[in-house]
Amino acid sequence: MSSKPLSLKGLDPAQYVVYVGFLLIFAAFAVVLRDDGFLTANNLVNIVQQTAPITIMAIGMVFVLTSGEIDLSIGSVVAIAALVAAVVMRTMPWPVGVAAGLGAGALIGLVNGALVAYVRLPSFLVTLASMGLLAGVGRWLTNLQSVPVTNDVYTAIFGAGALFGIPSLILWTVIGVAVGHFVYRETPFGAHVLATGDNPRAARAAGINVDRLRLGVLVLSSMTAALAGLLYAGRLHGARYTLGETDLLTVIAAVIVGGTRLNGGTGTVVGALIGSLMMGMLNNGLILMGLSVAEQMMVRGLIILAAVALTLREARR
């Protein structure tokens, strides 16, 4: 087997631009919004908490994009998992609801992955179809009604609680990034993901089961989306079919800005965390500045475009 994937321990130096950009944007907001509470501990903690579901989904998306695939269904999986968990918890203990929500995510990932890996359908089209189908299922499941979550233990673990003074959503972020980074950089699975995204034919020749790996990354992506749905339900004390419907572009932007290539072969979980925090910081800072929604969209789009141009620009041939 080629040793190339195992040697990719560092990032392309150009990708460190995102870290510099993050610090520059943070410094700019700190100066401009110094009298508007941007630097207060409550606001900074709030940014991390609000981006926790995005960060969790971004971890799964790193594996998917690195392998050369894409998952457009994650926003719909968020809603389905949250709704399933909330409905089950009406009559069953909260661990059963959690298992049902995660199980729904795993099942969706298995279907998507099987169609991609074994039926040989493009992941873009499969997950695009899944996105629309699941959006309809979410609306049908509860007849467009919200489902409250009243279990205090669940909401403490997945939303509003804290452990040793650390909010649970921050703990989920730290644990998710730590596990994702370790699996991506230090395990054979992570090395195989990199090898497959870099050159699928060479990966097959090296003995990697590329079909099973593609199945695995799509299951992983759906399960991280399901976990994000559980976090949303815990933080909001309820589930609704609209959960996650605007998250897809934010997640992809966070991952790409963080240094993962859209065409596969290179990625970083830590960079996805930075990209996610950057998205959250931009939203927070632009709102505090009093910009209209249209102005926020324009500024955010320009910053993302600049970050992508600086970090992922192809070398001149």
C-alpha positions as CSV (number, residue, x, y, z in Angstrom):
1,M,0.0,0.0,0.0
2,S,1.2,3.5,-0.8
3,S,2.5,5.4,2.3
4,K,1.3,8.7,0.9
5,P,-2.0,8.9,2.8
6,L,-0.2,8.0,6.1
7,S,2.3,10.8,5.6
8,L,-0.3,13.5,5.3
9,K,0.0,14.7,8.9
10,G,0.3,18.3,8.1
11,L,-1.6,20.8,6.1
12,D,-0.6,22.6,2.9
13,P,1.0,25.8,4.1
14,A,-1.5,27.8,2.1
15,Q,-4.3,26.3,4.3
16,Y,-2.9,28.1,7.3
17,V,-4.2,31.3,5.8
18,V,-7.7,30.4,7.2
19,Y,-6.2,30.6,10.8
20,V,-4.7,33.9,10.1
21,G,-8.0,35.1,8.5
22,F,-9.9,33.9,11.6
23,L,-7.7,35.9,13.9
24,L,-7.9,39.0,11.7
25,I,-11.7,38.8,11.6
26,F,-11.8,38.3,15.3
27,A,-9.5,41.2,15.9
28,A,-11.6,43.4,13.6
29,F,-14.8,42.6,15.4
30,A,-13.1,43.1,18.7
31,V,-12.2,46.6,17.8
32,V,-15.3,47.6,15.9
33,L,-17.7,46.0,18.4
34,R,-15.8,46.7,21.6
35,D,-18.7,48.6,23.0
36,D,-21.4,46.2,21.8
37,G,-20.5,43.2,23.9
38,F,-18.7,41.1,21.3
39,L,-15.8,40.2,23.6
40,T,-17.9,39.4,26.6
41,A,-17.5,35.8,27.9
42,N,-21.3,35.2,27.4
43,N,-21.2,36.2,23.8
44,L,-18.1,34.2,22.9
45,V,-19.5,31.1,24.7
46,N,-22.8,31.7,22.8
47,I,-20.9,31.6,19.5
48,V,-19.4,28.2,20.3
49,Q,-22.7,26.8,21.5
50,Q,-24.6,28.0,18.5
51,T,-22.1,26.5,16.1
52,A,-21.9,23.1,17.9
53,P,-24.4,21.3,15.5
54,I,-22.6,22.9,12.5
55,T,-19.2,21.7,13.8
56,I,-20.5,18.2,14.4
57,M,-21.9,18.0,10.9
58,A,-18.7,19.5,9.5
59,I,-16.7,16.6,11.0
60,G,-18.6,14.1,9.0
61,M,-18.5,16.2,5.9
62,V,-14.7,16.3,6.0
63,F,-14.6,12.5,5.6
64,V,-17.2,12.6,2.8
65,L,-15.5,15.3,0.8
66,T,-12.0,13.9,1.4
67,S,-13.1,10.6,-0.1
68,G,-14.3,12.4,-3.2
69,E,-18.1,12.2,-2.5
70,I,-20.6,14.7,-1.2
71,D,-23.7,14.5,1.1
72,L,-26.5,17.1,0.4
73,S,-29.0,15.4,2.6
74,I,-27.6,16.3,6.0
75,G,-30.0,19.2,6.6
76,S,-33.0,16.9,6.1
77,V,-31.4,14.2,8.3
78,V,-31.1,16.8,11.1
79,A,-34.9,17.3,11.1
80,I,-35.8,13.6,10.7
81,A,-33.5,12.6,13.6
82,A,-34.7,15.3,15.9
83,L,-38.4,14.6,15.1
84,V,-38.0,10.8,15.5
85,A,-36.2,11.3,18.9
86,A,-38.9,13.8,20.1
87,V,-41.8,11.6,19.0
88,V,-40.3,8.5,20.7
89,M,-39.6,10.4,23.9
90,R,-43.3,11.1,24.2
91,T,-43.9,7.5,25.4
92,M,-40.4,6.0,26.0
93,P,-37.3,6.9,28.1
94,W,-34.9,9.4,26.6
95,P,-32.1,6.9,25.8
96,V,-34.6,5.1,23.5
97,G,-35.3,8.4,21.8
98,V,-31.6,9.1,21.3
99,A,-31.1,5.6,19.9
100,A,-34.1,6.0,17.6
101,G,-32.8,9.4,16.3
102,L,-29.3,8.1,15.7
103,G,-30.7,4.9,14.2
104,A,-32.7,6.9,11.7
105,G,-29.5,8.7,10.7
106,A,-27.7,5.4,10.3
107,L,-30.4,3.9,8.2
108,I,-30.5,7.0,5.9
109,G,-26.7,6.8,5.6
110,L,-26.9,3.1,4.7
111,V,-29.4,3.7,2.0
112,N,-27.4,6.6,0.5
113,G,-24.2,4.7,0.8
114,A,-25.5,1.5,-0.7
115,L,-26.9,3.4,-3.7
116,V,-23.5,5.2,-4.2
117,A,-21.2,2.3,-3.5
118,Y,-23.0,-0.7,-5.0
119,V,-25.6,0.7,-7.4
120,R,-22.9,3.1,-8.7
121,L,-25.0,6.2,-8.6
122,P,-23.4,9.6,-8.1
123,S,-23.5,10.8,-4.5
124,F,-24.5,14.2,-5.6
125,L,-27.7,12.9,-7.2
126,V,-28.5,10.3,-4.5
127,T,-28.2,12.7,-1.6
128,L,-30.0,15.5,-3.6
129,A,-32.9,13.1,-4.0
130,S,-32.7,12.1,-0.3
131,M,-32.7,15.7,0.7
132,G,-36.1,16.3,-1.0
133,L,-37.6,13.0,0.0
134,L,-36.6,13.4,3.7
135,A,-37.8,17.0,3.7
136,G,-41.3,15.7,2.7
137,V,-41.2,12.9,5.3
138,G,-40.3,15.4,8.0
139,R,-43.3,17.5,7.1
140,W,-45.6,14.5,6.9
141,L,-44.3,12.9,10.1
142,T,-45.8,15.5,12.5
143,N,-48.2,17.3,10.1
144,L,-46.1,20.5,10.2
145,Q,-46.3,20.6,14.0
146,S,-43.5,21.2,16.5
147,V,-42.8,18.3,18.9
148,P,-41.8,19.6,22.4
149,V,-39.0,17.9,24.4
150,T,-39.7,18.1,28.1
151,N,-37.2,15.6,29.5
152,D,-34.8,17.6,31.7
153,V,-32.1,15.0,31.6
154,Y,-32.1,14.9,27.8
155,T,-32.1,18.7,27.4
156,A,-29.3,18.9,30.0
157,I,-27.1,16.4,28.1
158,F,-27.8,17.6,24.6
159,G,-28.6,21.3,25.1
160,A,-28.8,23.6,28.1
161,G,-26.8,21.6,30.7
162,A,-23.2,21.9,31.9
163,L,-20.6,19.7,33.4
164,F,-18.1,21.2,35.9
165,G,-19.3,24.6,34.6
166,I,-18.6,23.8,31.0
167,P,-21.8,24.0,28.8
168,S,-22.7,20.6,27.3
169,L,-22.7,21.9,23.7
170,I,-19.1,23.0,24.1
171,L,-18.2,19.5,25.5
172,W,-19.9,17.9,22.5
173,T,-17.8,20.2,20.2
174,V,-14.5,19.3,22.0
175,I,-15.3,15.6,22.0
176,G,-16.4,15.5,18.4
177,V,-13.4,17.3,17.1
178,A,-11.0,15.3,19.2
179,V,-12.4,11.9,18.1
180,G,-12.8,13.1,14.5
181,H,-9.3,14.4,14.3
182,F,-7.9,11.2,15.8
183,V,-9.8,8.9,13.4
184,Y,-8.9,11.1,10.4
185,R,-5.2,11.4,11.1
186,E,-4.2,8.4,13.2
187,T,-6.3,5.4,12.0
188,P,-6.2,3.1,8.9
189,F,-9.8,4.3,8.1
190,G,-8.6,7.9,7.9
191,A,-5.7,6.9,5.8
192,H,-7.9,4.9,3.4
193,V,-10.3,7.9,3.1
194,L,-7.4,10.1,2.0
195,A,-6.1,7.4,-0.4
196,T,-9.5,6.9,-2.0
197,G,-10.1,10.6,-2.5
198,D,-6.6,11.1,-3.9
199,N,-6.8,8.2,-6.4
200,P,-9.5,5.6,-6.2
201,R,-7.9,3.3,-8.7
202,A,-4.6,3.3,-6.8
203,A,-6.5,2.7,-3.6
204,R,-8.2,-0.3,-5.1
205,A,-4.9,-1.6,-6.3
206,A,-3.5,-1.2,-2.8
207,G,-6.2,-3.5,-1.4
208,I,-8.6,-0.8,0.0
209,N,-12.2,-1.8,-0.2
210,V,-13.3,1.5,-1.8
211,D,-17.0,0.6,-2.0
212,R,-17.2,-0.3,1.6
213,L,-15.3,2.9,2.5
214,R,-17.8,5.1,0.5
215,L,-20.6,3.4,2.3
216,G,-18.9,4.1,5.6
217,V,-18.3,7.8,5.1
218,L,-21.9,8.4,4.0
219,V,-23.2,6.5,7.1
220,L,-20.8,8.6,9.2
221,S,-22.1,11.8,7.7
222,S,-25.7,10.9,8.3
223,M,-25.0,9.9,11.9
224,T,-23.2,13.2,12.6
225,A,-26.2,15.0,11.1
226,A,-28.5,13.0,13.3
227,L,-26.4,13.9,16.4
228,A,-26.6,17.6,15.3
229,G,-30.4,17.1,15.2
230,L,-30.4,15.8,18.8
231,L,-28.3,18.8,19.8
232,Y,-30.8,21.2,18.2
233,A,-33.7,19.4,19.9
234,G,-31.9,19.6,23.3
235,R,-31.0,23.3,22.9
236,L,-34.4,24.4,21.6
237,H,-36.4,22.0,23.9
238,G,-38.2,20.6,20.8
239,A,-38.1,19.5,17.2
240,R,-39.6,20.9,14.0
241,Y,-39.3,20.0,10.4
242,T,-37.5,23.2,9.6
243,L,-34.4,22.2,11.7
244,G,-31.3,22.1,9.6
245,E,-32.9,23.3,6.4
246,T,-30.4,26.2,6.0
247,D,-27.4,24.3,7.4
248,L,-26.1,22.6,4.3
249,L,-24.3,25.6,2.7
250,T,-23.0,26.7,6.1
251,V,-21.5,23.2,6.7
252,I,-19.9,23.0,3.3
253,A,-18.6,26.5,3.6
254,A,-17.1,25.8,7.0
255,V,-15.4,22.7,5.7
256,I,-14.1,24.2,2.5
257,V,-12.9,27.4,4.1
258,G,-11.2,25.2,6.8
259,G,-9.0,23.6,4.1
260,T,-10.8,20.5,2.9
261,R,-10.7,20.2,-0.9
262,L,-14.1,19.8,-2.7
263,N,-12.6,17.3,-5.1
264,G,-11.1,15.0,-2.5
265,G,-7.7,13.8,-1.3
266,T,-7.1,16.5,1.4
267,G,-8.9,17.6,4.5
268,T,-8.6,18.7,8.1
269,V,-11.0,18.2,11.0
270,V,-9.4,21.0,13.0
271,G,-9.7,23.3,10.0
272,A,-13.4,22.4,9.8
273,L,-13.8,23.5,13.5
274,I,-12.1,26.9,12.6
275,G,-14.3,27.3,9.6
276,S,-17.4,26.6,11.7
277,L,-16.4,29.1,14.3
278,M,-15.6,31.6,11.6
279,M,-19.2,31.2,10.2
280,G,-20.6,31.6,13.7
281,M,-18.4,34.6,14.4
282,L,-19.4,36.3,11.2
283,N,-23.1,35.8,11.9
284,N,-22.7,37.1,15.4
285,G,-20.5,40.1,14.5
286,L,-22.6,41.2,11.5
287,I,-25.8,41.0,13.6
288,L,-24.2,43.1,16.4
289,M,-23.1,45.6,13.8
290,G,-26.8,46.1,12.8
291,L,-26.4,45.0,9.2
292,S,-29.6,44.0,7.3
293,V,-30.0,40.4,6.3
294,A,-29.1,41.3,2.7
295,E,-25.9,43.1,3.8
296,Q,-25.0,40.2,6.1
297,M,-25.3,37.8,3.2
298,M,-23.1,40.0,0.9
299,V,-20.4,40.5,3.5
300,R,-20.4,36.8,4.5
301,G,-20.2,35.7,0.8
302,L,-17.3,38.0,0.0
303,I,-15.3,36.8,3.1
304,I,-16.0,33.1,2.2
305,L,-15.0,33.7,-1.4
306,A,-11.7,35.4,-0.3
307,A,-10.9,32.6,2.1
308,V,-11.5,29.9,-0.5
309,A,-9.5,31.8,-3.1
310,L,-6.5,32.1,-0.8
311,T,-6.6,28.6,0.6
312,L,-7.8,26.4,-2.2
313,R,-6.7,28.1,-5.4
314,E,-5.2,25.6,-7.8
315,A,-1.5,26.1,-8.6
316,R,-0.8,27.6,-12.1
317,R,0.2,24.9,-14.6
